[in-house]
Amino acid sequence: MCHKIRRMRNILIALALSMTASAALAQLAEGDQHYAARAEGHVGGRAKPAHVDAAIAAYQRAVAANPKDLEARWKLLRAYRFKGAYVAATNDDKKKVYAEAKKAGEGALALLDNALKAKGITSVVKATEKQVADAARTIPGAGETFLWDAVNWGEWALAYGKMAAAREGAADRIRREATIAMLVDPKLEGGAPQRVLGRLHDQTPRIPFLTGWASEKEAVRFLNESLKVDPSNKITKVFLAEAMVSNDGNTKPQAMQMLKECLTAPNPPEYEVEQAAATEDARALLKKWGA
């Protein structure tokens, strides 16, 4: 009798787990559907909130249904970034979005840390970036988690102020996570890790003993590497143009030509809002430089 009861209990547990997994997959699919439609009704580089808010809600439900699902977590981080960058209307709105993104990032990284420990990384903090990346490469979604957490921390730094963020160690965190993501897969999101590193080097205030590693020359190098992965990416081109002029004012003619190309090049439909916003940034930078 006891054997039959245990067997029935195990069957019920397995059934419950299967139903939970199915619910999580359904919510993940719903989130993906809404995220794919995020450009619907956009005006230039500004998006409507409906689809990205629905995507965030669906990914949150997916995480609640299956807390060990890393895919739902990194996609939630990506959706937060889109909302903060292309939907939030004021800086206060951005602060709220990226505060939520940071919290979600902590949960994602805690899950990832456990997975890395199972791969032999006993201390994720003390391990080298290469050691973490070598182990992370075997964990689906690990590179994306490091990437989008780094991106959200970068956006948070812009919202709260570069100097304050640098003093809180944001720059070092972004640098480490983006480097790990790059070592996991340099082609991730069209060379996004290198793009993050290049922008970080260009925008980070040089504070002795804190961010002395920041280098305009390194900014140009990383952004050129990113551009090799995706030669049509307007975001990379805008960042590279700024970094080139910061590093060497004599390169302004080449930088301006790069920006002018952004104004006429088409936007890929899957990144319509992001690339439209970059086009607007290119136009504003050309105006600032007197073109």
C-alpha positions in Angstrom: 0.0 0.0 0.0 2.8 2.4 0.9 4.6 1.6 -2.3 1.4 2.5 -4.3 1.0 5.8 -2.4 4.6 6.8 -3.0 4.2 5.9 -6.7 1.0 7.9 -7.0 2.7 10.9 -5.2 5.6 10.7 -7.6 3.3 10.7 -10.6 1.4 13.7 -9.2 4.7 15.6 -8.7 5.9 14.8 -12.2 2.5 15.9 -13.6 2.6 19.1 -11.6 6.2 19.8 -12.8 5.2 19.1 -16.4 2.2 21.5 -16.2 4.5 24.2 -14.7 7.1 23.7 -17.4 4.3 23.9 -20.1 2.9 27.1 -18.5 6.4 28.7 -18.4 7.0 27.8 -22.1 3.6 29.3 -23.0 4.4 32.6 -21.2 7.9 32.6 -22.8 6.3 32.3 -26.3 3.8 35.0 -25.5 6.7 37.3 -24.4 8.6 36.6 -27.6 5.5 37.4 -29.7 5.0 40.8 -28.0 8.7 41.6 -28.1 8.9 40.9 -31.8 6.0 43.4 -32.3 7.7 46.1 -30.1 8.1 48.5 -33.1 4.3 48.5 -33.8 3.1 52.1 -33.9 6.5 53.6 -33.2 7.4 57.2 -34.2 11.1 57.3 -35.2 13.1 56.1 -32.3 10.3 56.2 -29.8 8.1 53.1 -29.3 4.7 52.6 -27.8 4.6 50.9 -24.4 1.9 48.3 -25.1 3.9 45.5 -26.6 7.1 45.8 -24.5 5.0 46.1 -21.3 3.1 42.9 -22.3 6.4 41.2 -23.1 7.8 42.1 -19.7 4.7 40.8 -17.9 4.8 37.6 -19.9 8.5 37.0 -19.1 7.8 37.8 -15.4 5.1 35.1 -15.4 7.5 32.7 -17.1 10.1 33.3 -14.4 7.5 32.8 -11.7 6.3 29.6 -13.3 9.9 28.2 -13.7 12.4 30.2 -11.6 15.3 28.1 -13.1 14.6 29.2 -16.7 17.5 31.4 -17.6 16.1 32.2 -21.1 13.1 33.9 -19.6 15.3 35.9 -17.3 17.7 37.2 -19.9 14.8 38.1 -22.2 13.2 40.0 -19.4 16.5 42.0 -19.0 16.5 42.7 -22.7 12.9 43.9 -22.6 13.6 46.2 -19.7 16.5 47.7 -21.7 14.2 48.4 -24.6 11.6 50.0 -22.4 14.1 52.2 -20.7 15.9 53.3 -23.9 13.0 53.7 -26.3 9.8 54.0 -24.3 10.6 55.9 -21.1 9.8 59.6 -21.6 11.7 61.2 -18.7 14.9 60.5 -16.8 12.8 59.6 -13.7 11.0 57.0 -15.8 14.3 55.6 -16.9 15.5 55.4 -13.3 12.4 53.3 -12.4 12.8 50.9 -15.3 16.5 50.3 -14.7 16.0 49.9 -11.0 13.7 47.0 -11.9 16.1 45.8 -14.4 19.0 45.7 -11.9 16.8 43.7 -9.5 15.9 41.2 -12.2 19.6 41.1 -13.2 20.5 40.1 -9.6 18.1 37.2 -9.8 19.4 36.0 -13.2 23.0 36.2 -12.1 22.3 34.3 -8.8 20.8 31.5 -10.9 23.7 31.6 -13.3 26.2 31.6 -10.5 24.8 28.3 -9.2 25.0 26.9 -12.7 28.6 28.0 -13.0 29.5 26.4 -9.6 28.1 23.2 -10.9 30.6 23.5 -13.8 33.5 23.9 -11.3 33.7 27.7 -10.9 33.7 27.8 -7.1 33.9 31.6 -6.9 32.5 33.5 -9.8 33.9 36.8 -8.3 37.4 35.5 -7.9 37.6 33.5 -11.2 39.2 35.1 -14.2 36.9 36.3 -17.0 38.2 33.6 -19.3 37.6 30.9 -16.7 34.0 32.1 -16.2 33.5 32.4 -20.0 34.8 28.9 -20.7 32.3 27.4 -18.2 29.5 29.8 -19.3 29.9 28.7 -22.9 28.3 25.4 -22.0 25.3 27.0 -20.3 22.5 28.1 -22.7 21.7 31.8 -22.2 24.7 32.6 -20.0 26.3 35.0 -22.6 23.0 36.8 -23.1 22.6 37.2 -19.3 26.0 38.7 -18.8 25.4 41.0 -21.9 22.0 42.4 -21.0 22.9 42.9 -17.3 25.9 44.9 -18.4 23.8 46.9 -20.8 21.2 47.7 -18.1 23.9 48.7 -15.7 25.3 51.0 -18.4 21.9 52.6 -18.9 21.4 52.9 -15.2 24.7 54.7 -15.0 23.6 57.2 -17.6 20.3 57.8 -15.8 21.9 58.3 -12.4 25.1 60.1 -13.5 28.4 58.7 -14.8 30.5 59.9 -11.8 28.2 58.5 -9.2 27.9 55.2 -11.1 31.7 55.0 -11.4 32.2 55.5 -7.7 29.7 52.7 -7.0 31.7 50.3 -9.2 29.3 50.2 -12.1 32.0 50.7 -14.7 34.0 47.7 -13.5 30.9 45.5 -13.4 30.0 46.5 -16.9 33.5 45.9 -18.1 33.7 42.4 -16.5 30.3 41.2 -17.7 30.7 42.5 -21.2 34.1 41.0 -21.5 32.8 37.6 -20.3 29.9 37.9 -22.9 32.5 38.7 -25.6 34.6 35.7 -24.7 31.5 33.5 -24.7 30.5 34.6 -28.1 31.9 37.7 -29.9 29.1 37.6 -32.5 26.4 37.9 -29.8 23.7 40.3 -30.8 25.7 41.6 -33.7 28.9 42.2 -31.8 27.1 43.8 -28.9 29.7 42.9 -26.2 32.4 44.8 -28.1 30.0 47.7 -28.6 29.3 47.9 -24.9 33.0 47.8 -24.1 33.8 50.4 -26.7 31.1 52.8 -25.4 32.2 52.1 -21.9 35.8 53.1 -22.6 34.7 56.2 -24.4 32.1 57.4 -21.8 33.6 56.4 -18.5 35.1 59.3 -16.5 38.8 58.8 -15.9 38.9 58.7 -12.1 42.4 57.8 -10.5 42.5 54.4 -8.8 38.9 53.7 -10.0 38.6 53.9 -13.7 42.2 54.6 -14.9 41.8 51.7 -17.4 39.4 53.7 -19.5 41.0 54.5 -22.9 39.8 56.4 -26.0 42.1 54.3 -28.1 40.6 51.1 -26.7 37.1 52.5 -27.4 37.9 52.8 -31.1 39.4 49.4 -31.2 36.4 47.6 -29.6 33.9 49.6 -31.7 35.8 48.7 -34.9 35.7 45.0 -33.8 31.9 45.3 -33.2 31.5 46.9 -36.6 33.3 44.0 -38.3 30.6 41.7 -36.9 27.7 43.8 -38.1 28.9 46.4 -40.6 25.5 48.0 -41.0 24.7 48.6 -37.3 24.0 52.3 -36.9 24.3 52.3 -33.2 27.9 51.1 -33.5 28.6 53.7 -36.2 27.4 56.6 -34.0 29.4 55.3 -31.0 32.5 54.8 -33.2 32.2 58.3 -34.7 32.2 59.9 -31.3 35.0 57.8 -30.1 37.1 58.5 -33.2 36.8 62.2 -32.7 37.5 62.0 -29.0 40.6 60.0 -29.7 41.9 62.0 -32.7 40.2 65.2 -33.8 41.8 64.8 -37.3 39.4 61.9 -38.0 36.3 64.1 -37.9 35.8 64.1 -41.7 35.7 60.2 -41.7 33.5 60.2 -38.7 31.1 62.6 -40.3 30.9 60.6 -43.5 30.1 57.5 -41.4 27.2 59.4 -39.8 25.9 60.7 -43.1 25.7 57.1 -44.3 23.5 56.4 -41.4 21.0 59.0 -42.5 20.3 57.2 -45.9 20.7 53.6 -45.0 17.6 51.5 -44.4 16.7 50.1 -41.0 16.3 46.3 -40.6 12.7 45.6 -39.7 13.7 43.5 -36.7 15.5 46.5 -35.1 13.4 49.3 -36.6 13.1 51.4 -33.5 16.7 50.9 -32.3 18.2 51.8 -35.7 15.7 54.7 -36.2 16.9 56.1 -32.8 20.5 55.8 -33.9 19.7 57.6 -37.1 18.3 60.5 -35.0 21.5 60.4 -32.9 23.6 60.6 -36.1 21.6 63.6 -37.3 22.0 65.4 -34.0 25.7 64.7 -33.8 26.2 66.0 -37.4 24.4 69.2 -36.4 26.5 69.5 -33.3 29.6 69.2 -35.5 28.4 71.9 -37.9 27.4 69.7 -40.8 
